[in-house]
Amino acid sequence: MNNTNNHDERIQKMTFSSVYPHYVSKVERKGRTKDELHQVIEWLTGYDEKKLQELIEKKVTFEEFFQQATLNPNAHLITGVICGYRIEDIENPLTQQVRYLDKIIDELAKGRKMEKILRV
């Protein structure tokens, strides 16, 4: 992956609350629910709905969002291409974690079975 400091810094400073509504609309447009979205976010980060709402209200950056998260030990099983980049080749840990989140939300929106998304 052609890593650019500018790209990583943009992701680092972006607030989760600015992207969250896009996640919701993406999955709902494809016939999935907000509850399912919260389920995959909780699987990846350990955040329940109450904690997620608190982080949204605090307008935390993605850097803060993932610093406070307890990443699922199976997160490394999330592989493939997202936004033109192979996830397993991303060198910046924060950028990789954000792409993990993007990938599982993408899988949810595409109708993949929950067991597959959660790597059960």
N, C-alpha and C positions, 0 to 999 in steps of 0.2 A: 504494500500500500504506500502510495506517495503521501507520507505524513507531512502536514504543514502545521507549523506552530499556530498559525492564524486559525485554522480549522479547529484544532484542539481547544484553543482559548475561547472560541465562540461557543463551543459546546459546554465548556466549563462554566461560562458566565450566563448561559441561557437558563431561564427559570423553568422549573418543572410545570408551574401553574400556567405558563404561556403555551405549553405544548399539550397539556392534559386535555383541554376541550377538543383538540384535533384527534387525539386518541379515541375519545368517546364518540365523536361523530363518525370516524372511520369505521369502528366496529359496529355501531348501530346502523349505519348505511348498508352494511353487509349482512344485517339480520342477526347480529350477535348482541349481547346485553352488556350494560354497564357492570352488572354483577360478575359476568364472565371476565370482563376487563380487569376488575379488581382482583379476581382470583388469580389471574396470571401475574399481575403486578406483585401480589402478596407472595406467590410462589418464588419469584425472582428476588424480592427485596426483604421479605419478612414483614412488610407494612400491612397492618389490617386497615379496614376502611376508616376508622377513627384517626389513626396516625396519618394516613394518606391525606385526609381532609385538613388536618393540622398543618402538614407540610405545604399544602396548596395555599392555605390562608397566610402562612408565613412568607410565601413567595421565595422558597429556597431555590438556590441554583442547582443544576445537575450535580455539580461538585459536592455541595452539601447533602443533596439527596442520597448520593451513593456513599458518602463518608459515613452517614448514619445507618445505612442499610446493612443487613446481615445477608450477604449474597448467598443464594442457594448453592450448596456444594456441587450440584449437577449443572450449574450454569455453563460450565465449559463444554457441555454437550450441545449447546446451541451453536450450530455451524451453518454455513451457507453464505449467500451473498445478500447484502442489504445496501442500498444506495450505491451500488457498483463496487463495493469492497467486500472481500472475503473476511468474515468476522474473525476467524481464527488467526488471521495474519495481521490484525490491527495491533500495533505495538503499544499505543498509549492506553493504559488500563481504564481510565475514565471513559474515553471514547469507545472502547470495546464494551464496557458495561452499558452505555447508552444504546449501542447497536444491538446488544443482547435484548434489551427492552423493546427496541424497534422491531426486531425480528419476531419475537413471540407475539407482539400485537399484530404484526403482519400475518402471521400464521393463523391467529384467531379470526381476523377479518376475512381470510381466504377460506374459512370453514373447516380448518383442520380440527380433528378430534382433540378434546381437552387432554386425554391421556398422552397423546403424542406431543402436544405443546409443553406439558409439564414433565416430559421425559420420564414417564412412569414405566 
